[in-house]
Amino acid sequence: MTTASIAGAGFGYALLWTLLFSVIATAVLQEMSARLGLVTRRGLSQAIRETFAGRWYGPLAVFLVVAAVGFGNAAYEAGNITGAALGLQGLSGIPSGIWALAVGLSSGALLLSGRYSLIEHVLVALVLLMSTVFLLTFLMVRPPLETLVAGMLQPSLPEGSLLTAIALIGTTVVPYNLFLHSSAVQEKWREDLPIAASLRAARVDTGLSIGLGGLITLAIMSTAAAAFFGSGAQVSAANIAQQLEPLLGPAARYFFAAGLFAAGLSSAVAAPLAAAYAVCGALGWERELSSLRFRMVWLLVLASGTFFAVIGTSPLAAILFAQAANGLLLPVCAVFLLLVMNRSQQLGDYRNGIASNVLGAFVVLVTLGLGGLKLLKVFGLVG
C-alpha cells in the first residue's frame, strides 16, 4: 500500500508498466514454486541444498539463501511492522513505536500457534480488509482507460523513479514468497492427492490471488495519482489517506489506517515464516511449524524487525527501502529457482519446458537490468 501510494503520488500512471511486469513475473515464478513443492515435496531452499550437494559451490548456494532470505527478511521486517504500526497510530493517536511492539507480539503469537490453516485464514482476512475500500474508490475515481493502458504498455522511468520502480516490483513479486509458496502448497494439498489435480488447483488458486493482488495495487496507484500527482502536495504518513476521500470523506483516514494495518501485519507474519522455511530447508533442519529450530529462526527475524521498528525515525523511507531490497534480491532467487526447475532427476516430466524457461529468463534479465542500473547510479557511473 505504501509503496504503490508513493509511486502513484510521485509519478502518476507512468510506472504502471512495472505492475504489469510484476503480475506476469509473479505468476510465472509462483507456478514454478508450486510445481516444485507438489512434485518433489521439497521447499525451494531444500531443493537448492540437495541439487548443489557435493559441488564446490554448494555451500555458497546455501550461504546465499541463508544470508539473502534469512538476514534479508530480518532487515526489512522493520518496514512491515512499521506499516502496521502506522495504521494503528492513525486509528488511535498512540505513538507508532508502542504499536510496533504490539504488532510484533501479535505476529509472534499467531506464528507460535503452529497451525497453518489459522495463519492462512488470518492472512486472507487481512488482505480482503485491505482491498475492499481501495477497489471501491478506484471505481469512483475512474481514471481514463487510455491513460491506464499507456502507463502499462509504454515503459518509462521518469527522473528519480528508479528506486520506486524496483520497489514496486519487489512489493509485488516478493522473492521470499518463492520459498514460502513451495512449502505452503505442501501444507494445503496433501501428498496422497493426485499430482495433476493438485497442480491444477494450485494454478487456479495462484492465478486468482495474483490477479486480485495486481488489481489492488492498480487501485492504490490510481487513487494516489488522482489525489496527489501534479498537485504539488508531498505524500506522507499524515496525508496519505487523502486518496480515499472521494469515497469516504472525513472517515478516509480511519479506513486507510485499517488497510495499512492489515497490509503491514500480513507481511509481518509472512516474512518470518518464509525466512524460517528457507533457512531450515537450506540447512537441512526440520521444517515443521512446531519445530524448535523453525521457531527460533522466525523469532529472530521477527524480534529484529520489531526492534528496529520501535526505534525507527523514518517510516515511509523504511517501507520503501524494504521493498527495494526485495526487488534487488529477486533475480538471485529467480536464478536459483530456474536451475532447480530444470533438474529432470528431481522433477521428471514436470521439469520446466521452453516457455517456462523463456519467461523465467525474461524476468531475470529485466530485474537484473533495473538492479544494475540502480547500482550504476549509486556509484555515479550514469546520470
N, C-alpha and C positions, 0 to 999 in steps of 0.2 A: 504493500500500500504506500509506504513512504517513498520508496524508490520510483514507483510509477507516478506518484504525485509530483515529485521533483522534476521528473522528465517532462511531464505534460506542462507544468508551470513554466519551466525554463525554456523549452524548445517546441512547444505546441505539439503538432502532429508529425514533426519531422523524423522522430525516432520510432515510428510505428513499424518500420521495416524490421527493426530488431525484435519486436514482439512476434511478427510473423515467422521470422527465422527461428526464434526460440521455441515456438509451439511445434514447428516441424522437427527441430533438433530433439526436443523432449520426447516426442512420440517415437522417433527412431531409436534413441538410446534407452528409453524405458522399456520398449518392446524387447530389445536385446537383453536387458537385465531380467525381465520377467521370464524370458525363454531360458536363460541360463539357470535361474533358480528352480524352475519347474522341471527341466530336463535332467539336470545334474544333482539337484537337491543340495547345491552349494551356493553360498553367497559369493559376491564378486571378489572380495579380498581373499577368501578361502581358495577360490579358483585360481587367483593370481599366484598365491603361495605354492599350490600344487603344480601349476603349469611351469613355473620357473625353478622348481626344486632341482638341485643338482647342477645348476648352471652358475657361473661366476657372478652373474648379475641378479641371481635370485634374492640374496639378502638385500641388495639395493632396492629391488622392487618392493619388498616387504617394508623396508625403511621408508620409502616414499609414501606408501599407503598410510603407515602409522603417523608419519610427520605431517603429511598434507591433509589427511582427513581427521586424524585424531587431534593433533595440536592445532590444525587449522580451524576445526569446529570450536575448540576451546577459545580461540582468539576472537572469532566473530559471533559466538554465542551471546556476547555482551550486547550486540546490536539487536538480537531477537528479544532479549529480556527488556532492553531499553524501550523497544517499541510497545510492548505490553504495558510497561510501567507508565509510559507517556499517556496511553489511553486511560488508565485508571486515574492518573493525575488530572486529566481533563474532566473526568466524571466527579471527582471528589475535592480537588484543590490541594490534596495532601502531596508533599514533595515526591518526585519520582524515585528518589533513592530508597525511600521506605517501601514504595510499591515494588521496586526491583527485587528487594529481599523477599517480599511476599510472593512474587511471581516465581522466583527461584525455588522457594519451599513448596509451592503448589505443584510445580513441574516435577520436582523430586518425589512428591507423594504419589502422583499419577504413575510415574515410572516404577516406583517401588511396589506398586500393586502387582506387577508381574503378569498382568492379564492383557494380552494383545488386543482382544476384542474390545475391552473397555477403552484402551488407548485410542484405537481406531475410531470408535463411536464418538469420543470426545473431540477428536480432531475434525471429523466430518461436521459435527455440530458447530464448531468454531468457524469453519470455512463457510458454512451456509449463513451464519450470522454476519460474517464479513461481506458476503456477496450480495445479499438481498437489496440493501439500500442503494449500493452503487449501481446495480443493474437498473433499478427503477429510476434513479437520477439520470443515467445515461439515456433512457428512453425520453425523459423530459428535455434534456439538453439538445438531443437530436443534431449532432454535428453533421455538416454537409457530407453526403456519401462520397462525392468526388474528392473531398479533402482527405477522408479516411483512406480511400483507395490510393491516392497519390502518396500518402505517407508510408503505406505498406509496400508499394511497388517501385518507389523511386528512392533507393538508398542514398542517404546523405549524412554528413557529420558536421553540423553547424559548429562554429567556433566555441570551444570549451565543452563540447558534448561527449567527448570520447569516454571519459570515466563513467559518465551516466549510461552510455550505450553498453559498456561492458557490464555495469551493474544490473541493467535491465535483463541482459542475457543470464547473468548469474542468479538473479532472483527468480527466473522462470525455469531454467534448466536445472539448477541446483545440483552440482556434481555429487554431493554426498548422498543424494537420493538414489543414485545408481547403486550404491552399496546397500542402502535401506530397502529398496524395492526388490532386489534379488533375494533378500532374506524374507521380506514381508510376504511375498507371494507364497512362500512355503508354509507360512502360518495360515494363510487364507484358503489355499487349495491343497488338500491332503495328498500324501504320496500314493494312496490307494486309488485315487481318481485317475481316469484315463488322461494321458498327457495331452492328447489332441483337444479334448473337451476343456481341460484346464487352460490351455493356451488360448482357445477361442474366448473363454470367459475373461481371462486376464486382458486380452487385447481390447475387448469391449469396455471393460472397466477402466483401463488406461486411457482409451480414446475419449470417453465421457469426462473423466477427471481433467485431462489436459485441455480439452475443448472448453470446459467451464472455467478453468483457470485462465486461459487466454482471453476469454470474454470478459472476465472480471478485470483483468489488467487493462484491457482496452477501455472498459468503462471508467476506471480510475484515471487513466491518462487523459481521456476525453473530458471528463468533468474538471480536472485540474487545468487543462488547456483553456477551457471555456471561462474558468473563474480567474485565472492568473495571467496567462500568456498575453503579452503585449500591453498589460495594464500598468506595468512599472512596479507592481507590488512584489515583494520578496516572499517566497514561501517559507514558512517557519512553523515550529510546533504550535505557536499561538494562533496562527490564522489558517492553517492547512485545511481546517474543516469548512472553510468558506465554499469549497466546491460542491457541498451538499445543500447549500442554502436555496437553490431553485426549487428543491422538493420539500425541504424540511424547515426552512426559515430559521428562527432562533434556536430550534431544537437540533440544528445540524451538528453542533459541536459535541453534543451528547451521543448522537448516533455514530459520528466518526470516531469518537473515543472508544465506543463499544467495539467497533470494527477493528480499530488499531490494536486494542487489547486482544481480540480474537486472533488476529494475524500474528501478533508477537508471541502469544502463548503457544499457538500451534507450532510455530517454528522453534520455540524454546524447548518443546518436547521432542520434536523430530530430530533436531541436530544432535543432541547427546545420544539418542537411540541409534542413529546412523553411525556415529563415531564408535559406539560400542560394538555394533555388528562388524564394522570394518576392521577395527584393531584386533578384536578377538579372532576373527577369521584369518587375518594375516599372520597372527602369532600362533595359530593352532589351538587356541583356547576354546572352551565350551561357549556356544552362542545362545544359550537359553536365558530368557529374561530373569529367571530366578538364580542364575549362576553368580557366585560371589565376584569373580573377576569381571564378568559382564557388568555387574552393578558398579564396581569400582571405577570402570572406565567412564560410564555415563555420569557418575557422580563427580569425577574430576573435571569433566567438561562443563557440567552444569555449575559447579562451585566456582570455577574460574570465570565463567561468563557472568555469574551473579555478582562476584566481587568487583569486576571492572564496571558493571552496570551501576552498582551502588555508588562508586566513586567518580563515575564519568561526568564530564562537563559539556560535551558537545554531542547530544543525542542524535540529531539528524545526520551529522557527519559520520558518526559511528555506524549507523544503519547503512548509509550509502557505501562506506568503506567495506563493510561486511559483504555486501552483495558484489562489489567489485572484486573482492578476493575470491568469491565463488566463480566469477567469470574467468579469472586468470587461472584457476585450478582446473576448470572444465576440460581443456584439451589433454591434460595429463591423464585424467580419469578416462576420457573417451578413448585414448590410445590403448590403455590397458584393457578396456572392455573389448575393443576390436581385436586385439591379439588373442584374447581368451576365446572370443566367439568364432574364431576360425580354426579351433582345435578339434579336428574330427575325432580324436581319441576320447574327448570328453562329451561332445555333442552329437556325434554321428550324423544322421540325416538332418538334424536340427541346427547344424552349424550355419553360419552366415552364407547367404547367396550373394550374387553380384550386386543386386540392387541395394541390399543392406550395407555392403562394404562401400559402395559408391556414396551413398547418403551419409554414412558414418565418416568417411574421409572428408566429405564436404564440410561437415560440422567442425571437424578438427582444423581444417585449413582456415575457415572463417574466424574461429576463435583464436587460433594462433596468430592470424594476421592482426586482429584487434589488440591482442595482448602485446605482440611485438611492437606495434605502432605506439602503444602506451609507454613501453619501456624506452623506445627511441625518444619520445617526447620528454620523459623524465630525465634522460641524460643529455638533452639539448641537441640531439642529432637531427631532429626535424622540427619545423616550426609548428 
